[in-house]
Amino acid sequence: MIDPFPHLCHSSDVYSNCDEHFNNWLLFCSMFVLLKGRTMKESFSIGQEIASVITSMNPAPVTLKMEKVYHPCFLLTKKRYVGYSYETPDQVEPSFDAKGIETVRRDSCGAVAKTMEQSLRLFFEHQDISKVKAYLQRQWTRILAGRVSLHDFVFAKEVRLGTYSNRSASFPPAAIVAIKAMKTDPRAEPRYAERVPYAVIHGEPGARLVDMVVDPLDLLATDSPFSLNDLYYINKQIIPALQRVFGLVGADLKRWFSEMPRPVRSAVGKRFSYAPSGQRTRIDYYYLSRHCILCGELVQASNHFCDNCSKNEAAVATAVVSRTSKLEREVQHLAAICRHCGGGDWIVDSGIKCVSLACTVFYERRKVQKELHTLSGVAADIGFYPRCMVELF
């Protein structure tokens, strides 16, 4: 066969795919052509030339269309690619175009999608893998320190009850959460193929994934003993997804994660809420952090402050009261936002009854309420505040 493009000896077809549509007798084919060392305008010119020649070689209505130029681009596998796309030679700002990867898939969580997209943008714009490494280590530090929104760590996957085997180990995590909800309320049965949200929490050593999934509302409850399983999200979700992409340029994300220093989570965040004895159904409720809530140093037994901080009672009182006041103002500010959106009646729990898992303000409000509830319990224990049976926040 005679080569119709002898002047393109340095180009190569790196990927081709065809999708058939028999109802309307259509056949869609896509082809990626690698043009090394060519400029953007040259790439468009060559693409138009290839499209014109191939179209002229086939009978009507067979047409090959020059669609876009990717620069730069990652081509992972069949139907999985991402890059900056240009649809015209005069286009100045490229479009972030992704197909089949976690940034556009619905079976992952927001943390994976957002982290991957920002990492790709950094690499595309700077062509420097060290900037990607620095960004990822900052994000991992924030996750380990608990300075993230739980909204980005909620999965929502389809549940098809009645199609799984009878063995509980074969149930997917979303189905496990749905079954737990149905045991409490039979009316909570999800519709067929309905997406059920869930989050992954810390479990016992060696626990299976199905044993560590809970409803996001259980994790967000003020007196919840659960904590987000940050290592699962990093090691099982974020790192594998990004390794498939940046492994093509020689990056080792597992080594990056093992090399970074581990941050210290806030001592208040590590303490469980003070629930009444009758509600302490898990042994976790009886575990107290052995860290000073002010400086983070180790303390004896169930003390709240270390010896150095305890020497200055005025400073301790000022720090605890100021932190509590700050959290109260944050709760009031978030409650005002919620009242503006959906209304409120100024009663218990700030009058807000909205529990929409699609709202980022709801997650932040519950997070601040939980921190305030815990810190208020500490303040009440040391005599700064009286204990109240009715919680206003």
Protein Blocks (a to p, Z undefined) as FASTA:
>chain_A
ZZfblmlmmgccfbdcddddfknopacdddddddehiafklmmmmmmmmmmmmmmmpccf
bdcddfbdcdddddfbghiacddddfbfklmbdcdddehiaklpckbcfklmmmmmmmmm
mmmmnopaklmmmmmmmmmmmmmnopacfklmcccddddehiacfbfklpcfklmmmmmm
mmmmmklpccehiacddddddddehiafklmgccfklmmpmklcbdcdfklmmmmmmmmm
mmmmmmmnopafklmmmmpccddddfklmpccdddfklmmbfklmpccfbdfklopaceh
jbfbdfklmmmmmlmmmmmmmmmmmmmmmmmmmmmmmmmmnopehiahhlpabfcfkbmk
lmmmmmmmmmmmmmmmmmmmnopaccdfbdfZZ
